[in-house]
Amino acid sequence: MRTETWLAHRVSYGETDAMGVVYHAEYLHYFERSRNALCRACGMSYREIEQSGFALPVREVQCRYRRPARYDDVIQIHVWIAEWRRASIRFQYEILDESRSDVLCEGMTFHAFTSLEGRPVAIPGWIRERLDVKPA
């Protein structure tokens, strides 16, 4: 079992280009929103992580577009923790249509774990324990 969650989102007009298709960079915002939803599903927030003196800067991102999402579509964003390292974490994403039958986009973000000053630090045990909870 992996730590994962789903986030439903209705595409707004401002997220699309002149053709009514979701602008490619918006998918990175979807990734971020779903990461925050995953943290909340595990009983914490990113703000709590920062207030504890830590940050998770993005070191790498990948995004593969398969089919376009369009204005007013409801999309389902699936996120899970794919890998833990001593001082980093990798999240995987799938963005699907409303029925969860067609994959629109796949991606990943790889994050360093740092102090607020930007120095790499080992992931604190309390954070890993909370994020390793399997949300319902």
mmCIF file of the C-alpha atoms, coordinates in Angstrom:
data_MODEL
# 
_entry.id   MODEL 
# 
loop_
_atom_site.group_PDB 
_atom_site.id 
_atom_site.type_symbol 
_atom_site.label_atom_id 
_atom_site.label_alt_id 
_atom_site.label_comp_id 
_atom_site.label_asym_id 
_atom_site.label_entity_id 
_atom_site.label_seq_id 
_atom_site.pdbx_PDB_ins_code 
_atom_site.Cartn_x 
_atom_site.Cartn_y 
_atom_site.Cartn_z 
_atom_site.occupancy 
_atom_site.B_iso_or_equiv 
_atom_site.pdbx_formal_charge 
_atom_site.auth_seq_id 
_atom_site.auth_comp_id 
_atom_site.auth_asym_id 
_atom_site.auth_atom_id 
_atom_site.pdbx_PDB_model_num 
ATOM 1   C CA . MET A 1 1   ? 0.000   0.000  0.000   1.00 0.00 ? 1   MET A CA 1 
ATOM 2   C CA . ARG A 1 2   ? 1.306   3.466  -0.825  1.00 0.00 ? 2   ARG A CA 1 
ATOM 3   C CA . THR A 1 3   ? 0.556   6.925  0.501   1.00 0.00 ? 3   THR A CA 1 
ATOM 4   C CA . GLU A 1 4   ? -1.774  8.411  -2.111  1.00 0.00 ? 4   GLU A CA 1 
ATOM 5   C CA . THR A 1 5   ? -4.792  10.616 -2.625  1.00 0.00 ? 5   THR A CA 1 
ATOM 6   C CA . TRP A 1 6   ? -7.101  11.969 -5.347  1.00 0.00 ? 6   TRP A CA 1 
ATOM 7   C CA . LEU A 1 7   ? -8.077  15.573 -5.987  1.00 0.00 ? 7   LEU A CA 1 
ATOM 8   C CA . ALA A 1 8   ? -10.961 16.579 -8.264  1.00 0.00 ? 8   ALA A CA 1 
ATOM 9   C CA . HIS A 1 9   ? -10.620 19.892 -10.089 1.00 0.00 ? 9   HIS A CA 1 
ATOM 10  C CA . ARG A 1 10  ? -12.814 21.777 -12.585 1.00 0.00 ? 10  ARG A CA 1 
ATOM 11  C CA . VAL A 1 11  ? -10.725 23.560 -15.222 1.00 0.00 ? 11  VAL A CA 1 
ATOM 12  C CA . SER A 1 12  ? -11.335 27.317 -15.188 1.00 0.00 ? 12  SER A CA 1 
ATOM 13  C CA . TYR A 1 13  ? -11.261 29.562 -18.241 1.00 0.00 ? 13  TYR A CA 1 
ATOM 14  C CA . GLY A 1 14  ? -8.100  31.283 -16.996 1.00 0.00 ? 14  GLY A CA 1 
ATOM 15  C CA . GLU A 1 15  ? -6.203  27.984 -17.027 1.00 0.00 ? 15  GLU A CA 1 
ATOM 16  C CA . THR A 1 16  ? -6.656  27.566 -20.774 1.00 0.00 ? 16  THR A CA 1 
ATOM 17  C CA . ASP A 1 17  ? -5.064  28.980 -23.904 1.00 0.00 ? 17  ASP A CA 1 
ATOM 18  C CA . ALA A 1 18  ? -6.839  30.592 -26.860 1.00 0.00 ? 18  ALA A CA 1 
ATOM 19  C CA . MET A 1 19  ? -7.997  27.172 -28.060 1.00 0.00 ? 19  MET A CA 1 
ATOM 20  C CA . GLY A 1 20  ? -9.689  26.325 -24.752 1.00 0.00 ? 20  GLY A CA 1 
ATOM 21  C CA . VAL A 1 21  ? -7.013  23.726 -23.917 1.00 0.00 ? 21  VAL A CA 1 
ATOM 22  C CA . VAL A 1 22  ? -5.294  23.711 -20.517 1.00 0.00 ? 22  VAL A CA 1 
ATOM 23  C CA . TYR A 1 23  ? -2.046  25.655 -20.844 1.00 0.00 ? 23  TYR A CA 1 
ATOM 24  C CA . HIS A 1 24  ? 0.896   23.292 -20.395 1.00 0.00 ? 24  HIS A CA 1 
ATOM 25  C CA . ALA A 1 25  ? 2.370   25.016 -17.302 1.00 0.00 ? 25  ALA A CA 1 
ATOM 26  C CA . GLU A 1 26  ? -0.943  24.680 -15.427 1.00 0.00 ? 26  GLU A CA 1 
ATOM 27  C CA . TYR A 1 27  ? -0.207  20.989 -14.968 1.00 0.00 ? 27  TYR A CA 1 
ATOM 28  C CA . LEU A 1 28  ? 2.624   21.923 -12.600 1.00 0.00 ? 28  LEU A CA 1 
ATOM 29  C CA . HIS A 1 29  ? 0.079   23.847 -10.516 1.00 0.00 ? 29  HIS A CA 1 
ATOM 30  C CA . TYR A 1 30  ? -2.134  20.755 -10.494 1.00 0.00 ? 30  TYR A CA 1 
ATOM 31  C CA . PHE A 1 31  ? 0.833   18.748 -9.231  1.00 0.00 ? 31  PHE A CA 1 
ATOM 32  C CA . GLU A 1 32  ? 1.390   21.267 -6.436  1.00 0.00 ? 32  GLU A CA 1 
ATOM 33  C CA . ARG A 1 33  ? -2.278  21.337 -5.418  1.00 0.00 ? 33  ARG A CA 1 
ATOM 34  C CA . SER A 1 34  ? -2.401  17.567 -5.246  1.00 0.00 ? 34  SER A CA 1 
ATOM 35  C CA . ARG A 1 35  ? 0.816   17.397 -3.153  1.00 0.00 ? 35  ARG A CA 1 
ATOM 36  C CA . ASN A 1 36  ? -0.782  19.785 -0.686  1.00 0.00 ? 36  ASN A CA 1 
ATOM 37  C CA . ALA A 1 37  ? -3.949  17.649 -0.658  1.00 0.00 ? 37  ALA A CA 1 
ATOM 38  C CA . LEU A 1 38  ? -1.810  14.585 0.068   1.00 0.00 ? 38  LEU A CA 1 
ATOM 39  C CA . CYS A 1 39  ? -0.156  16.327 3.021   1.00 0.00 ? 39  CYS A CA 1 
ATOM 40  C CA . ARG A 1 40  ? -3.580  17.343 4.353   1.00 0.00 ? 40  ARG A CA 1 
ATOM 41  C CA . ALA A 1 41  ? -4.899  13.798 3.926   1.00 0.00 ? 41  ALA A CA 1 
ATOM 42  C CA . CYS A 1 42  ? -1.985  12.696 6.125   1.00 0.00 ? 42  CYS A CA 1 
ATOM 43  C CA . GLY A 1 43  ? -2.916  15.224 8.808   1.00 0.00 ? 43  GLY A CA 1 
ATOM 44  C CA . MET A 1 44  ? -0.404  17.990 8.119   1.00 0.00 ? 44  MET A CA 1 
ATOM 45  C CA . SER A 1 45  ? 0.135   20.976 5.871   1.00 0.00 ? 45  SER A CA 1 
ATOM 46  C CA . TYR A 1 46  ? 3.080   22.357 3.960   1.00 0.00 ? 46  TYR A CA 1 
ATOM 47  C CA . ARG A 1 47  ? 2.818   25.442 6.167   1.00 0.00 ? 47  ARG A CA 1 
ATOM 48  C CA . GLU A 1 48  ? 3.406   23.207 9.196   1.00 0.00 ? 48  GLU A CA 1 
ATOM 49  C CA . ILE A 1 49  ? 6.540   21.799 7.532   1.00 0.00 ? 49  ILE A CA 1 
ATOM 50  C CA . GLU A 1 50  ? 7.857   25.318 6.889   1.00 0.00 ? 50  GLU A CA 1 
ATOM 51  C CA . GLN A 1 51  ? 6.983   26.472 10.409  1.00 0.00 ? 51  GLN A CA 1 
ATOM 52  C CA . SER A 1 52  ? 9.069   23.551 11.680  1.00 0.00 ? 52  SER A CA 1 
ATOM 53  C CA . GLY A 1 53  ? 12.081  24.933 9.791   1.00 0.00 ? 53  GLY A CA 1 
ATOM 54  C CA . PHE A 1 54  ? 12.060  22.822 6.631   1.00 0.00 ? 54  PHE A CA 1 
ATOM 55  C CA . ALA A 1 55  ? 11.403  23.289 2.915   1.00 0.00 ? 55  ALA A CA 1 
ATOM 56  C CA . LEU A 1 56  ? 10.909  20.940 -0.032  1.00 0.00 ? 56  LEU A CA 1 
ATOM 57  C CA . PRO A 1 57  ? 12.259  22.754 -3.099  1.00 0.00 ? 57  PRO A CA 1 
ATOM 58  C CA . VAL A 1 58  ? 11.608  21.078 -6.436  1.00 0.00 ? 58  VAL A CA 1 
ATOM 59  C CA . ARG A 1 59  ? 14.841  19.667 -7.896  1.00 0.00 ? 59  ARG A CA 1 
ATOM 60  C CA . GLU A 1 60  ? 13.373  18.031 -10.958 1.00 0.00 ? 60  GLU A CA 1 
ATOM 61  C CA . VAL A 1 61  ? 10.019  17.835 -12.719 1.00 0.00 ? 61  VAL A CA 1 
ATOM 62  C CA . GLN A 1 62  ? 8.752   15.683 -15.564 1.00 0.00 ? 62  GLN A CA 1 
ATOM 63  C CA . CYS A 1 63  ? 5.447   15.984 -17.337 1.00 0.00 ? 63  CYS A CA 1 
ATOM 64  C CA . ARG A 1 64  ? 4.164   13.889 -20.213 1.00 0.00 ? 64  ARG A CA 1 
ATOM 65  C CA . TYR A 1 65  ? 1.031   15.143 -21.925 1.00 0.00 ? 65  TYR A CA 1 
ATOM 66  C CA . ARG A 1 66  ? -1.165  12.444 -23.433 1.00 0.00 ? 66  ARG A CA 1 
ATOM 67  C CA . ARG A 1 67  ? -4.539  14.101 -24.129 1.00 0.00 ? 67  ARG A CA 1 
ATOM 68  C CA . PRO A 1 68  ? -5.713  17.670 -23.622 1.00 0.00 ? 68  PRO A CA 1 
ATOM 69  C CA . ALA A 1 69  ? -7.936  18.821 -20.797 1.00 0.00 ? 69  ALA A CA 1 
ATOM 70  C CA . ARG A 1 70  ? -10.279 21.651 -21.752 1.00 0.00 ? 70  ARG A CA 1 
ATOM 71  C CA . TYR A 1 71  ? -12.196 24.485 -20.177 1.00 0.00 ? 71  TYR A CA 1 
ATOM 72  C CA . ASP A 1 72  ? -14.897 23.289 -17.753 1.00 0.00 ? 72  ASP A CA 1 
ATOM 73  C CA . ASP A 1 73  ? -13.654 19.669 -17.719 1.00 0.00 ? 73  ASP A CA 1 
ATOM 74  C CA . VAL A 1 74  ? -13.509 17.975 -14.350 1.00 0.00 ? 74  VAL A CA 1 
ATOM 75  C CA . ILE A 1 75  ? -10.161 16.277 -13.979 1.00 0.00 ? 75  ILE A CA 1 
ATOM 76  C CA . GLN A 1 76  ? -9.040  13.791 -11.360 1.00 0.00 ? 76  GLN A CA 1 
ATOM 77  C CA . ILE A 1 77  ? -5.498  14.274 -10.066 1.00 0.00 ? 77  ILE A CA 1 
ATOM 78  C CA . HIS A 1 78  ? -3.912  11.199 -8.520  1.00 0.00 ? 78  HIS A CA 1 
ATOM 79  C CA . VAL A 1 79  ? -0.743  11.695 -6.451  1.00 0.00 ? 79  VAL A CA 1 
ATOM 80  C CA . TRP A 1 80  ? 1.397   9.298  -4.475  1.00 0.00 ? 80  TRP A CA 1 
ATOM 81  C CA . ILE A 1 81  ? 4.786   9.100  -2.833  1.00 0.00 ? 81  ILE A CA 1 
ATOM 82  C CA . ALA A 1 82  ? 6.912   6.973  -5.138  1.00 0.00 ? 82  ALA A CA 1 
ATOM 83  C CA . GLU A 1 83  ? 10.301  7.153  -3.440  1.00 0.00 ? 83  GLU A CA 1 
ATOM 84  C CA . TRP A 1 84  ? 11.897  8.133  -0.161  1.00 0.00 ? 84  TRP A CA 1 
ATOM 85  C CA . ARG A 1 85  ? 15.590  8.941  0.154   1.00 0.00 ? 85  ARG A CA 1 
ATOM 86  C CA . ARG A 1 86  ? 17.550  10.211 3.136   1.00 0.00 ? 86  ARG A CA 1 
ATOM 87  C CA . ALA A 1 87  ? 17.080  13.893 2.225   1.00 0.00 ? 87  ALA A CA 1 
ATOM 88  C CA . SER A 1 88  ? 14.649  13.811 -0.698  1.00 0.00 ? 88  SER A CA 1 
ATOM 89  C CA . ILE A 1 89  ? 11.259  12.558 -1.820  1.00 0.00 ? 89  ILE A CA 1 
ATOM 90  C CA . ARG A 1 90  ? 9.652   11.814 -5.200  1.00 0.00 ? 90  ARG A CA 1 
ATOM 91  C CA . PHE A 1 91  ? 5.955   12.281 -5.944  1.00 0.00 ? 91  PHE A CA 1 
ATOM 92  C CA . GLN A 1 92  ? 4.221   10.681 -8.961  1.00 0.00 ? 92  GLN A CA 1 
ATOM 93  C CA . TYR A 1 93  ? 1.109   12.070 -10.619 1.00 0.00 ? 93  TYR A CA 1 
ATOM 94  C CA . GLU A 1 94  ? -1.562  10.963 -13.038 1.00 0.00 ? 94  GLU A CA 1 
ATOM 95  C CA . ILE A 1 95  ? -4.197  13.354 -14.280 1.00 0.00 ? 95  ILE A CA 1 
ATOM 96  C CA . LEU A 1 96  ? -7.268  11.605 -15.599 1.00 0.00 ? 96  LEU A CA 1 
ATOM 97  C CA . ASP A 1 97  ? -10.651 12.557 -16.997 1.00 0.00 ? 97  ASP A CA 1 
ATOM 98  C CA . GLU A 1 98  ? -13.647 12.768 -14.661 1.00 0.00 ? 98  GLU A CA 1 
ATOM 99  C CA . SER A 1 99  ? -14.467 9.062  -14.993 1.00 0.00 ? 99  SER A CA 1 
ATOM 100 C CA . ARG A 1 100 ? -10.821 8.116  -14.341 1.00 0.00 ? 100 ARG A CA 1 
ATOM 101 C CA . SER A 1 101 ? -10.786 6.089  -17.554 1.00 0.00 ? 101 SER A CA 1 
ATOM 102 C CA . ASP A 1 102 ? -8.403  8.188  -19.712 1.00 0.00 ? 102 ASP A CA 1 
ATOM 103 C CA . VAL A 1 103 ? -4.966  9.363  -18.628 1.00 0.00 ? 103 VAL A CA 1 
ATOM 104 C CA . LEU A 1 104 ? -4.455  12.961 -19.733 1.00 0.00 ? 104 LEU A CA 1 
ATOM 105 C CA . CYS A 1 105 ? -1.045  13.550 -18.185 1.00 0.00 ? 105 CYS A CA 1 
ATOM 106 C CA . GLU A 1 106 ? 1.632   11.736 -16.177 1.00 0.00 ? 106 GLU A CA 1 
ATOM 107 C CA . GLY A 1 107 ? 4.452   13.278 -14.226 1.00 0.00 ? 107 GLY A CA 1 
ATOM 108 C CA . MET A 1 108 ? 6.721   13.409 -11.244 1.00 0.00 ? 108 MET A CA 1 
ATOM 109 C CA . THR A 1 109 ? 8.412   15.935 -9.004  1.00 0.00 ? 109 THR A CA 1 
ATOM 110 C CA . PHE A 1 110 ? 11.605  15.252 -7.096  1.00 0.00 ? 110 PHE A CA 1 
ATOM 111 C CA . HIS A 1 111 ? 12.128  17.393 -3.986  1.00 0.00 ? 111 HIS A CA 1 
ATOM 112 C CA . ALA A 1 112 ? 15.141  18.017 -1.811  1.00 0.00 ? 112 ALA A CA 1 
ATOM 113 C CA . PHE A 1 113 ? 14.553  18.305 1.899   1.00 0.00 ? 113 PHE A CA 1 
ATOM 114 C CA . THR A 1 114 ? 16.320  21.415 3.181   1.00 0.00 ? 114 THR A CA 1 
ATOM 115 C CA . SER A 1 115 ? 16.558  23.844 6.052   1.00 0.00 ? 115 SER A CA 1 
ATOM 116 C CA . LEU A 1 116 ? 14.881  27.183 5.378   1.00 0.00 ? 116 LEU A CA 1 
ATOM 117 C CA . GLU A 1 117 ? 18.371  28.467 4.531   1.00 0.00 ? 117 GLU A CA 1 
ATOM 118 C CA . GLY A 1 118 ? 18.579  25.925 1.695   1.00 0.00 ? 118 GLY A CA 1 
ATOM 119 C CA . ARG A 1 119 ? 20.977  23.391 3.226   1.00 0.00 ? 119 ARG A CA 1 
ATOM 120 C CA . PRO A 1 120 ? 20.111  19.714 2.627   1.00 0.00 ? 120 PRO A CA 1 
ATOM 121 C CA . VAL A 1 121 ? 18.902  17.895 5.743   1.00 0.00 ? 121 VAL A CA 1 
ATOM 122 C CA . ALA A 1 122 ? 17.714  14.380 6.475   1.00 0.00 ? 122 ALA A CA 1 
ATOM 123 C CA . ILE A 1 123 ? 13.939  14.037 6.440   1.00 0.00 ? 123 ILE A CA 1 
ATOM 124 C CA . PRO A 1 124 ? 12.816  14.244 10.075  1.00 0.00 ? 124 PRO A CA 1 
ATOM 125 C CA . GLY A 1 125 ? 11.246  11.037 11.342  1.00 0.00 ? 125 GLY A CA 1 
ATOM 126 C CA . TRP A 1 126 ? 8.028   12.753 12.449  1.00 0.00 ? 126 TRP A CA 1 
ATOM 127 C CA . ILE A 1 127 ? 7.421   14.069 8.920   1.00 0.00 ? 127 ILE A CA 1 
ATOM 128 C CA . ARG A 1 128 ? 8.096   10.724 7.314   1.00 0.00 ? 128 ARG A CA 1 
ATOM 129 C CA . GLU A 1 129 ? 5.856   8.942  9.799   1.00 0.00 ? 129 GLU A CA 1 
ATOM 130 C CA . ARG A 1 130 ? 2.974   11.300 9.088   1.00 0.00 ? 130 ARG A CA 1 
ATOM 131 C CA . LEU A 1 131 ? 3.411   11.168 5.299   1.00 0.00 ? 131 LEU A CA 1 
ATOM 132 C CA . ASP A 1 132 ? 3.753   7.392  5.388   1.00 0.00 ? 132 ASP A CA 1 
ATOM 133 C CA . VAL A 1 133 ? 0.227   7.056  6.746   1.00 0.00 ? 133 VAL A CA 1 
ATOM 134 C CA . LYS A 1 134 ? -2.062  5.438  4.202   1.00 0.00 ? 134 LYS A CA 1 
ATOM 135 C CA . PRO A 1 135 ? -4.960  7.909  3.773   1.00 0.00 ? 135 PRO A CA 1 
ATOM 136 C CA . ALA A 1 136 ? -8.443  6.495  3.367   1.00 0.00 ? 136 ALA A CA 1 
# 
